[in-house]
Amino acid sequence: MSDRPPQDRGQTIRTGIAGEFFVAGELSKRGWIASLTAKNTPDVDVLASRPTGNVHARIQVKTRSPAYPYAHRVGRTLRLVGERDFLVLVDLGTRPRLRSTGSYRRLSPPS
């Protein structure tokens, strides 16, 4: 039996949304235009574009909170299909931070 209290579904959803806003904010600070998608959009949480419009990215965000400190939970297979698909892991500890400090890492789509 786990020692941590059960987390209600609403709290889990709010944690995920907080991570998405955090990623959008970090992208905006770096000069990107970032927008959260509707929650029923499959496989993409944030759409980002350079102001010139010639570079864009589809971003999936996986957020972890202090209630689940050991790993990022992934409920299904991640699908990164294009060369502009990114996965960002966010850790919402006492101070939110990106998993890879100050940079975004793209996982290569499977062949």
PyMOL commands that set and color helices and strands:
alter all, ss='L'
color gray80, all
select helices_A, chain A and resi 9-29
alter helices_A, ss='H'
color red, helices_A
select strands_A, chain A and resi 33-36+46-49+56-64+85-91+97-98
alter strands_A, ss='S'
color yellow, strands_A
deselect
rebuild
show_as cartoon
